[in-house]
Amino acid sequence: MPRILLALLVACLMDPAVAGAADGGVHLYLQPLPADASKLTFTIASISAVSATGTEYPLALSLKDVGASEAQRQRLLASGRLPAGSYAGFVFTIKQAALKRDRGEVKLVVPDTPVRLDFPFATAGQQASLFWLTLKYPESVTDGFSFSPVFAAVAPPGPIAGLAGFVTNSGSNTITVFDKHLMQAVSVIDTCAGPAGMALDQRRRRLYVACSKDDEIQSIDVATVRIVERTRVSPGDRPRELALTPDGRTLISANTGSNSVSFFDAASLTRQERINVGAGPGSVVIDPSGRRAFVFNTLSSSISVIDIASRSVVATLSTDAAPLRGQFNARGNRLYVIHERSPYMTVLDPGQLTVVARARLRIGVTAIVVDRIRDLVCLGGANDTAVEFYDPNALMPLYAMKTRAGASHLAVDGENNSLYMVSPGARSLVVGRLADRRVVSEIDVGDGPYWVAVMGEK
């Protein structure tokens, strides 16, 4: 028995995923400040969760300085992992507070000791909790000179399946679930290590996630936002991005670690064939007919063309340096490809497998999506502050949408006429309105956001 316990202890020390297997995540989101708090600012020094036995567990602060400019929208306030068990609530330490008045800013007296929020909740292994906190301004500011925050806490209901959106957070091993009408985070899924690309079956309401660091593929039920199936790929495959055939039957993963792609039965996640492609396959797309898959091999500067029925590579196309990913137009007769180490976008005829055009872009384009309603090519970069919209014929930019931070992945919601932009630098999902190309919302997510998928996506 001692040897077994020692072995388990060593395994836990060596593998953080094992060590945290009995932990549960908690995420506190501050709702927009009420109108009567427009002149209030305050600074939070710390937030801790308090167990039923009184033990305090510090959370990582995401927002320290709170005011009208910072909290006009929902903000991620704090998050962390807690041992499984029962909790009595949270304690807040306030550093300073002030009110803006006609004659200037007045400093408020803040409590010398932490302020407690009684809010019983429980955590369980590999389950995440998300709570909304709303500041009660009249109860928080007393006599006009003292500030002691009073919050109302609630666990929000999950989104209606048809309104759900998902963002993978590779750095925090989570998926942020948001309601696309509320434009707010409503849930968090504790998932695998390094969640990356996703594929969404809107008819069956199944979300597929590539777990790059765990060599695993997961299937999530959109209605319950719970993991329902998972399957292992070969050790060292490191699946990065996924593609689903139009009929929803076959799932394909691009395995960066083994220079291969794997085929799965989408309903059961049963592994099927695995075939070799070029070096460093990072992304894969399937043509609208569902007959061919195009795999972008970044390290070998090539595209592997796969016949899905025969599970075989039928052609290998040389490209500009380091093809990153591509997108089809609405008709499916053009494939637009961007490159990591080339300033050009290549346009392919997917039927003839020939290059029909090239367009010079700005340096650093990392994200592409086609607005299939307008047939415009949307391009963004992780270090840019604008997304450009290109005419598909002239291959020239028509206009741009200004953003607060760069975009590493893009998705178009045809139902809401919206563009979703994953911004790793800001750790957020930026939402733009395609009708007038204006940013209308921003949603705080986790560390290292990678991919966005949303019901209604086109």
C-alpha positions as CSV (number, residue, x, y, z in Angstrom):
1,M,0.0,0.0,0.0
2,P,2.7,2.6,0.8
3,R,4.3,2.0,-2.6
4,I,1.0,2.5,-4.3
5,L,0.4,5.8,-2.5
6,L,4.0,6.9,-3.2
7,A,3.5,6.2,-6.9
8,L,0.3,8.1,-7.0
9,L,1.9,11.1,-5.2
10,V,4.8,11.1,-7.7
11,A,2.4,10.9,-10.6
12,C,0.4,13.9,-9.3
13,L,3.6,15.9,-8.8
14,M,4.7,15.2,-12.3
15,D,1.4,15.7,-14.1
16,P,-0.7,18.8,-13.1
17,A,-3.7,17.3,-14.9
18,V,-3.6,14.4,-12.5
19,A,-3.0,16.6,-9.5
20,G,-6.0,18.7,-10.3
21,A,-8.4,15.9,-11.3
22,A,-10.4,16.4,-8.1
23,D,-10.6,20.2,-8.5
24,G,-13.4,22.2,-9.9
25,G,-13.2,25.6,-11.7
26,V,-15.1,28.7,-10.5
27,H,-15.5,31.8,-12.6
28,L,-17.0,35.1,-11.3
29,Y,-18.4,37.5,-13.8
30,L,-19.3,41.0,-12.8
31,Q,-22.5,42.2,-14.5
32,P,-22.6,45.7,-16.0
33,L,-22.7,48.4,-13.2
34,P,-26.1,50.0,-12.6
35,A,-26.7,53.5,-13.9
36,D,-26.6,55.0,-10.4
37,A,-23.0,53.7,-10.0
38,S,-21.7,55.6,-13.0
39,K,-19.6,57.9,-10.8
40,L,-18.2,55.1,-8.6
41,T,-14.7,53.6,-9.0
42,F,-13.1,51.0,-6.7
43,T,-10.1,48.8,-6.6
44,I,-10.2,45.1,-5.5
45,A,-7.1,43.8,-3.8
46,S,-8.2,40.1,-3.6
47,I,-11.1,37.7,-3.8
48,S,-11.1,34.3,-2.1
49,A,-13.6,31.4,-2.0
50,V,-14.5,30.3,1.5
51,S,-15.1,26.6,2.2
52,A,-17.8,25.4,4.5
53,T,-15.1,24.9,7.2
54,G,-13.8,28.4,6.8
55,T,-10.7,27.8,4.7
56,E,-10.0,30.5,2.2
57,Y,-8.8,29.8,-1.4
58,P,-7.5,32.8,-3.3
59,L,-8.8,33.3,-6.9
60,A,-6.9,34.9,-9.7
61,L,-8.1,38.5,-10.4
62,S,-8.9,39.4,-14.0
63,L,-10.3,42.8,-13.2
64,K,-8.9,44.9,-10.3
65,D,-10.0,48.5,-11.1
66,V,-13.8,48.7,-11.5
67,G,-15.6,51.8,-12.8
68,A,-18.1,52.8,-15.4
69,S,-15.6,52.6,-18.3
70,E,-14.4,49.1,-17.3
71,A,-17.8,47.6,-16.4
72,Q,-20.1,48.9,-19.1
73,R,-20.3,45.3,-20.2
74,Q,-20.0,42.0,-18.4
75,R,-16.5,41.4,-17.2
76,L,-14.6,38.3,-15.9
77,L,-13.8,39.4,-12.3
78,A,-11.9,36.4,-11.0
79,S,-11.4,32.7,-11.5
80,G,-9.6,29.7,-10.1
81,R,-9.6,26.0,-9.3
82,L,-11.0,24.8,-5.9
83,P,-10.8,21.4,-4.2
84,A,-14.1,19.5,-4.6
85,G,-16.5,20.2,-1.8
86,S,-19.0,22.6,-0.3
87,Y,-18.4,26.4,0.0
88,A,-20.1,29.1,2.0
89,G,-19.3,32.0,-0.4
90,F,-16.6,34.6,-1.1
91,V,-14.7,37.3,0.6
92,F,-13.5,40.6,-1.1
93,T,-10.7,42.8,0.0
94,I,-11.2,46.4,-1.2
95,K,-8.1,48.6,-1.6
96,Q,-9.7,52.0,-2.3
97,A,-12.9,53.6,-3.6
98,A,-14.0,57.1,-4.8
99,L,-17.0,59.0,-6.1
100,K,-16.8,61.7,-8.8
101,R,-18.7,64.8,-7.8
102,D,-19.2,68.3,-9.2
103,R,-16.3,69.6,-7.1
104,G,-14.0,66.7,-7.9
105,E,-13.3,63.2,-6.8
106,V,-14.1,62.2,-3.2
107,K,-12.3,59.3,-1.6
108,L,-14.6,56.9,0.2
109,V,-13.8,55.0,3.4
110,V,-13.4,51.3,2.7
111,P,-13.6,48.4,5.2
112,D,-10.4,47.4,7.1
113,T,-11.4,43.7,6.9
114,P,-12.6,41.6,4.0
115,V,-16.2,41.8,3.0
116,R,-18.1,38.5,2.9
117,L,-20.7,37.4,0.4
118,D,-22.7,34.5,1.7
119,F,-23.5,32.3,-1.3
120,P,-23.4,28.5,-0.8
121,F,-22.2,26.5,-3.7
122,A,-20.4,23.2,-4.3
123,T,-17.6,22.1,-6.7
124,A,-17.0,18.6,-8.1
125,G,-14.1,17.0,-9.9
126,Q,-13.7,18.4,-13.5
127,Q,-16.8,20.5,-13.3
128,A,-16.8,24.3,-13.6
129,S,-19.1,26.8,-11.9
130,L,-19.9,30.3,-13.3
131,F,-21.6,32.9,-11.3
132,W,-22.9,36.4,-12.1
133,L,-22.3,39.1,-9.5
134,T,-24.4,42.3,-9.6
135,L,-23.4,45.3,-7.5
136,K,-26.2,46.7,-5.3
137,Y,-25.2,50.3,-5.4
138,P,-27.5,51.9,-2.7
139,E,-26.5,49.2,-0.2
140,S,-22.8,49.6,-1.0
141,V,-22.4,53.3,-0.6
142,T,-23.6,54.6,2.7
143,D,-23.7,58.2,4.0
144,G,-22.0,59.3,0.8
145,F,-18.6,58.7,2.4
146,S,-18.3,54.9,2.9
147,F,-18.1,52.0,0.5
148,S,-18.5,48.3,1.4
149,P,-19.6,46.3,-1.7
150,V,-22.8,44.3,-1.5
151,F,-23.3,41.8,-4.4
152,A,-26.2,39.7,-5.5
153,A,-24.9,36.4,-6.8
154,V,-26.7,34.0,-9.1
155,A,-25.9,30.9,-11.2
156,P,-27.3,31.9,-14.7
157,P,-29.3,29.4,-16.7
158,G,-27.6,27.8,-19.6
159,P,-28.3,29.2,-23.1
160,I,-31.1,27.9,-25.3
161,A,-29.3,25.4,-27.6
162,G,-30.1,27.5,-30.7
163,L,-28.4,30.5,-29.1
164,A,-25.3,28.9,-27.8
165,G,-21.7,29.8,-28.7
166,F,-18.4,28.3,-27.6
167,V,-14.8,29.5,-27.3
168,T,-11.9,27.1,-26.7
169,N,-9.3,28.4,-24.2
170,S,-6.1,26.5,-24.8
171,G,-4.2,28.2,-21.9
172,S,-6.8,27.5,-19.2
173,N,-8.1,24.1,-20.6
174,T,-11.7,25.3,-20.7
175,I,-14.5,26.2,-23.1
176,T,-16.4,29.4,-22.5
177,V,-20.1,29.1,-23.3
178,F,-22.0,32.3,-24.2
179,D,-25.5,33.3,-25.2
180,K,-25.4,35.1,-28.5
181,H,-28.5,37.2,-27.8
182,L,-27.4,38.3,-24.3
183,M,-23.7,38.6,-25.5
184,Q,-22.7,37.3,-22.1
185,A,-20.8,34.2,-20.8
186,V,-23.3,31.8,-19.1
187,S,-21.2,28.7,-18.5
188,V,-17.7,27.2,-18.6
189,I,-16.8,23.6,-19.5
190,D,-13.8,22.1,-17.9
191,T,-12.4,20.1,-20.8
192,C,-9.1,18.6,-21.9
193,A,-5.5,19.9,-22.0
194,G,-5.0,22.3,-24.8
195,P,-8.5,22.5,-26.4
196,A,-8.0,23.9,-29.9
197,G,-10.2,23.6,-33.1
198,M,-13.9,22.7,-33.0
199,A,-16.5,21.5,-35.5
200,L,-20.2,22.0,-34.9
201,D,-23.0,19.8,-36.1
202,Q,-26.0,22.2,-35.9
203,R,-28.6,19.6,-36.9
204,R,-27.6,17.0,-34.2
205,R,-26.4,19.8,-31.9
206,R,-23.1,18.2,-31.2
207,L,-19.8,20.1,-30.7
208,Y,-16.5,18.3,-31.4
209,V,-13.3,19.5,-29.8
210,A,-9.7,18.7,-30.7
211,C,-7.7,18.2,-27.5
212,S,-4.2,18.8,-28.7
213,K,-2.2,18.1,-25.5
214,D,-4.3,15.1,-24.5
215,D,-4.4,13.3,-27.9
216,E,-8.1,13.2,-27.6
217,I,-11.3,14.2,-29.4
218,Q,-14.4,15.1,-27.3
219,S,-18.1,15.4,-28.3
220,I,-20.2,17.9,-26.3
221,D,-24.0,18.0,-26.3
222,V,-25.0,21.6,-27.1
223,A,-28.3,21.5,-25.2
224,T,-26.7,20.3,-21.9
225,V,-23.2,21.7,-22.5
226,R,-21.8,18.4,-21.2
227,I,-19.2,16.1,-22.6
228,V,-21.0,13.0,-23.9
229,E,-18.3,11.1,-25.8
230,R,-14.5,11.1,-26.0
231,T,-12.0,9.0,-27.9
232,R,-8.2,8.8,-27.9
233,V,-6.1,9.3,-31.0
234,S,-2.7,7.7,-31.4
235,P,0.0,9.0,-28.9
236,G,1.8,12.0,-30.2
237,D,-0.9,12.9,-32.8
238,R,-1.6,16.3,-31.2
239,P,-4.9,16.9,-33.1
240,R,-5.2,20.6,-33.7
241,E,-8.2,21.4,-35.9
242,L,-11.3,19.4,-37.1
243,A,-13.7,19.3,-40.1
244,L,-17.1,17.7,-40.3
245,T,-18.6,16.4,-43.6
246,P,-21.8,18.2,-44.7
247,D,-23.9,15.1,-43.9
248,G,-22.5,15.1,-40.3
249,R,-21.3,11.5,-40.5
250,T,-17.5,11.8,-40.7
251,L,-15.2,13.8,-38.6
252,I,-11.6,14.5,-39.7
253,S,-8.8,15.7,-37.5
254,A,-5.5,17.3,-38.6
255,N,-2.8,15.7,-36.5
256,T,0.1,18.2,-36.2
257,G,2.3,15.9,-34.2
258,S,2.3,12.9,-36.5
259,N,1.8,14.4,-40.0
260,S,-1.4,12.6,-40.4
261,V,-5.2,12.9,-40.5
262,S,-7.6,10.7,-38.7
263,F,-11.2,9.7,-39.6
264,F,-14.0,9.2,-37.0
265,D,-17.6,8.1,-37.1
266,A,-19.1,11.3,-35.8
267,A,-22.0,9.7,-34.0
268,S,-20.0,7.4,-31.9
269,L,-16.5,8.9,-32.2
270,T,-15.2,5.5,-33.3
271,R,-11.8,5.7,-34.8
272,Q,-11.6,4.7,-38.5
273,E,-8.7,5.2,-40.9
274,R,-5.5,7.3,-40.3
275,I,-3.5,8.4,-43.3
276,N,-0.2,10.3,-43.7
277,V,-0.1,13.8,-45.2
278,G,2.6,16.5,-45.4
279,A,4.6,17.9,-42.6
280,G,2.9,20.0,-39.9
281,P,-0.8,19.6,-40.9
282,G,-2.5,22.3,-38.8
283,S,-5.9,22.8,-40.5
284,V,-8.4,21.0,-42.7
285,V,-11.5,22.0,-44.6
286,I,-14.0,19.9,-46.5
287,D,-15.6,21.1,-49.8
288,P,-19.3,21.7,-49.8
289,S,-20.0,18.5,-51.7
290,G,-18.4,16.5,-49.0
291,R,-16.2,14.6,-51.4
292,R,-12.8,16.0,-50.7
293,A,-10.8,17.3,-47.7
294,F,-8.0,19.8,-48.1
295,V,-5.2,19.6,-45.5
296,F,-2.9,22.5,-45.0
297,N,0.7,21.3,-44.3
298,T,2.5,24.3,-42.8
299,L,5.9,22.8,-42.5
300,S,6.1,21.3,-46.0
301,S,4.4,24.2,-47.7
302,S,1.8,22.0,-49.4
303,I,-1.8,21.0,-49.4
304,S,-2.9,17.4,-49.3
305,V,-6.1,16.7,-51.2
306,I,-8.0,13.7,-49.8
307,D,-10.7,11.7,-51.4
308,I,-13.0,11.1,-48.4
309,A,-14.8,8.0,-49.9
310,S,-11.6,6.1,-50.5
311,R,-9.6,7.6,-47.6
312,S,-6.7,8.3,-49.8
313,V,-4.5,11.3,-50.8
314,V,-5.2,12.0,-54.5
315,A,-3.0,15.0,-54.9
316,T,-0.4,17.1,-53.2
317,L,-0.2,20.8,-54.2
318,S,2.9,23.0,-53.6
319,T,2.0,26.4,-52.1
320,D,3.6,29.6,-50.9
321,A,5.5,29.3,-47.6
322,A,3.6,27.8,-44.7
323,P,-0.1,27.5,-45.7
324,L,-2.1,28.2,-42.6
325,R,-5.8,27.6,-43.4
326,G,-8.4,28.1,-46.1
327,Q,-12.1,28.7,-46.7
328,F,-14.5,28.0,-49.6
329,N,-16.8,30.5,-51.2
330,A,-20.5,30.0,-51.2
331,R,-20.6,28.1,-54.5
332,G,-17.7,25.9,-53.5
333,N,-15.7,26.6,-56.7
334,R,-13.0,28.7,-55.0
335,L,-10.7,28.0,-52.1
336,Y,-9.0,30.9,-50.5
337,V,-5.7,30.1,-48.7
338,I,-3.7,32.3,-46.3
339,H,0.0,31.6,-45.4
340,E,2.0,32.1,-42.3
341,R,5.2,33.1,-44.0
342,S,3.9,34.7,-47.2
343,P,2.0,38.0,-47.7
344,Y,-0.1,36.4,-50.4
345,M,-3.5,34.9,-50.4
346,T,-3.8,32.1,-53.0
347,V,-7.1,31.3,-54.7
348,L,-7.5,27.7,-55.9
349,D,-10.0,26.0,-58.2
350,P,-10.7,23.0,-56.0
351,G,-12.1,21.0,-59.0
352,Q,-9.1,21.5,-61.3
353,L,-6.6,21.8,-58.4
354,T,-5.0,24.9,-60.0
355,V,-4.1,28.3,-58.8
356,V,-6.4,30.9,-60.4
357,A,-5.3,34.1,-58.6
358,R,-3.1,35.5,-56.0
359,A,-3.6,38.6,-53.9
360,R,-1.1,40.5,-51.8
361,L,-2.2,41.1,-48.3
362,R,-0.7,42.9,-45.3
363,I,1.8,40.9,-43.3
364,G,0.6,38.7,-40.4
365,V,-2.9,37.6,-41.6
366,T,-3.8,34.6,-39.5
367,A,-7.6,34.4,-39.7
368,I,-10.0,33.9,-42.6
369,V,-13.7,33.4,-43.1
370,V,-16.0,33.9,-46.0
371,D,-19.2,35.8,-45.5
372,R,-21.3,33.5,-47.7
373,I,-24.3,35.9,-47.7
374,R,-22.3,38.6,-49.4
375,D,-19.5,36.3,-50.7
376,L,-16.9,38.6,-49.2
377,V,-13.5,37.3,-47.8
378,C,-12.9,38.5,-44.2
379,L,-9.3,38.6,-43.1
380,G,-7.7,39.4,-39.7
381,G,-4.4,39.1,-37.9
382,A,-3.5,38.4,-34.3
383,N,-1.6,41.7,-34.1
384,D,-4.0,43.9,-36.2
385,T,-6.7,46.2,-35.0
386,A,-9.0,45.8,-38.0
387,V,-10.6,43.0,-40.0
388,E,-10.7,43.7,-43.8
389,F,-13.4,42.6,-46.2
390,Y,-12.1,41.6,-49.7
391,D,-14.0,41.6,-52.9
392,P,-13.8,38.0,-54.2
393,N,-13.4,39.1,-57.9
394,A,-11.0,42.0,-57.7
395,L,-9.3,40.6,-54.6
396,M,-9.1,44.1,-53.2
397,P,-10.2,45.3,-49.8
398,L,-13.6,47.1,-49.9
399,Y,-13.8,48.2,-46.3
400,A,-12.6,47.3,-42.8
401,M,-14.0,46.8,-39.3
402,K,-12.1,48.5,-36.5
403,T,-11.4,46.3,-33.5
404,R,-9.8,46.8,-30.1
405,A,-7.4,44.0,-30.5
406,G,-6.2,41.4,-33.0
407,A,-8.1,38.4,-34.3
408,S,-6.7,34.8,-34.6
409,H,-10.0,33.1,-35.7
410,L,-13.2,34.4,-37.3
411,A,-16.7,33.0,-37.7
412,V,-19.8,34.4,-39.3
413,D,-23.3,34.0,-37.8
414,G,-25.7,34.1,-40.6
415,E,-28.8,34.2,-38.3
416,N,-27.6,37.3,-36.4
417,N,-25.6,38.8,-39.3
418,S,-22.6,39.0,-37.0
419,L,-18.9,38.4,-37.2
420,Y,-17.1,36.8,-34.2
421,M,-13.5,37.5,-33.7
422,V,-11.3,35.6,-31.2
423,S,-8.8,38.0,-29.6
424,P,-5.9,36.2,-27.7
425,G,-4.3,39.5,-26.7
426,A,-7.4,40.8,-25.0
427,R,-8.5,37.3,-23.9
428,S,-11.9,38.1,-25.3
429,L,-14.4,37.4,-28.1
430,V,-15.2,40.5,-30.1
431,V,-18.6,40.7,-31.8
432,G,-19.2,42.9,-34.9
433,R,-22.3,43.7,-36.8
434,L,-21.8,43.0,-40.5
435,A,-24.5,45.4,-41.7
436,D,-22.6,48.5,-40.7
437,R,-19.2,46.9,-39.7
438,R,-19.3,48.1,-36.1
439,V,-18.2,46.3,-33.0
440,V,-21.3,45.8,-30.8
441,S,-20.0,43.7,-27.9
442,E,-17.1,41.9,-26.3
443,I,-17.1,38.9,-24.1
444,D,-14.3,38.0,-21.7
445,V,-13.1,34.4,-22.0
446,G,-10.2,32.3,-20.7
447,D,-6.5,32.1,-21.3
448,G,-5.2,31.5,-24.8
449,P,-8.5,31.6,-26.7
450,Y,-8.2,29.7,-29.9
451,W,-11.5,29.0,-31.8
452,V,-15.1,30.1,-31.8
453,A,-18.1,28.1,-32.9
454,V,-21.7,29.3,-32.7
455,M,-25.1,28.0,-33.6
456,G,-26.3,29.7,-36.8
457,E,-22.8,29.8,-38.1
458,K,-22.5,29.9,-41.9
